[in-house]
Amino acid sequence: MTPSLPPTRRRTLLGAGLALAAMQSTPPWIRSARAAAPVRIGLDDTLTGTYAELGKNEMTGCQLAVEEINAKGGILGRQVELIVEDSTSADTGTAVQKARKLISRDKVDFMLGNVNSAMALAIGQVTHEAKVLHIVTGGHTDAVTGTDCHWNVFRICNTTRMQTNAVSKTLFDKYGKRWFFITPDYAFGHTLQQGFEASLKEFGGKEVGVALAPLGTSDYSAYLIQAQNAHPDVVIFLTAGQDAVNSLKQAVQFGLDKRFHIAGAQQELEVLRGLPPEARIGTWVFEWYWNQPKVPHVAEFVAAIEKKTGHKPTARHWFGYAATWTCALIANREKTLDAVKLAKALEGYTLPPEVALMPDPVMLRAGDHQLMPDLYVGHAVSKGATPEDLFVVDDVVPGLKAAPSVAATGCRMSWH
């Protein structure tokens, strides 16, 4: 008679047997991927503060991409691990500290982030010193792929100049030439305003005033009074995240929309969802939009994000998704994790349609490492055909048409 085993021993043997059976039924290339050390992707992004929702949505896009990449065998036959750090929305010192932690302690192979433009610039300096490939997901200020460009830094979202170039002529021709700016007082807001000012100069318009608002402002009344007293044709709101929700909601409470046209460059579904219907107004630029019925693969992406979040995806989901997939695609194509080799290979790289999710081809420009995506110019609506269809696309502008030349960006790429 065979002696009975203790319960814990039986469970151990049973677990071992099941694991062995699973190994025998798993393809060898997936077994080797699980056995090897994971490829690590670091995300240093805004998970608290003014831009928390934007950063969290970028993270969700990254997570979806990692799941898909791992299901297809990972990177170089190794599974992918996403390591996330909260940069906060306003403390650049924290963002830099987290970047150094991801590089030195967690030994990440790639870095992603940040929503905050000042943080994107600062993290880019850290990754450049460490020679880590870095894809900026959602920090828009021109300098990232302009005057402060680095060989190791690429960017998915648009530059601020691309956004202003896409919408300026429409605003000038349809709504008037006297513009007042409500500008967040840091890199992102400053370069957006500079882009609009360049357009005004080109078209012969006039800037009638500027209100600089600190990041995280809750009461915009003083700035709205300044705008009202300037008697503009257009009030240009350059705020983002929760700041955009606060400023636009209060603008409608003040009745500014009844006297002046409300507009801006960057607008996001997160903001429109956070506004009361009467404040979903104005002319804007979306960087990606979920309602693209004629574009291949968009429906699958929309369904995957909805399954995760219960909501339609936003441009932020796409930023994280596209950035993460770009790391995997280029590493698997080049069969290396060497940052210099991958950076060289990404110059001129065209995203495949299932990642680009746009009507036109989308590529990373060689001279400045800036993605050339489509920009969606249109207007917000209080209520759409479905609860989250809150933007009507009036025109799709190819990135190469909106972008200044590489020479005009000020980028002088050095490979040292």
Protein Blocks (a to p, Z undefined) as FASTA:
>chain_A
ZZdddfklmmmmmmmmmmmmmmmmpcfklmmmmmpccddddddddfedjklmmmmmmmmm
mmmmmmmmmmnnpaghiacddddddebjmlmklmmmmmmmmmmmnopabdcddfblmlmm
mmmmmmmmnopacddfklcbfklmmmmgcfkbccfbdcfklmmmmmmmmmmmmnojcdcd
ddddbfklmmmmmmmmmmmmmnopacfbdcdddehiablklmmmmmmmnopabdcdfbeh
jllmmmmmmmmmnommmmpccddfddcfklmmmpcfklmgcjdddfbdfblfkbghklmm
mmmmmmmnopacdfklmmmmmmmmmmmmmmmmnopabfklmmmmmgopacdfklnopabd
cdddfklopacdddddddddfbdfbfklcbccfbdcdfklmpccfklnopacdfZZ
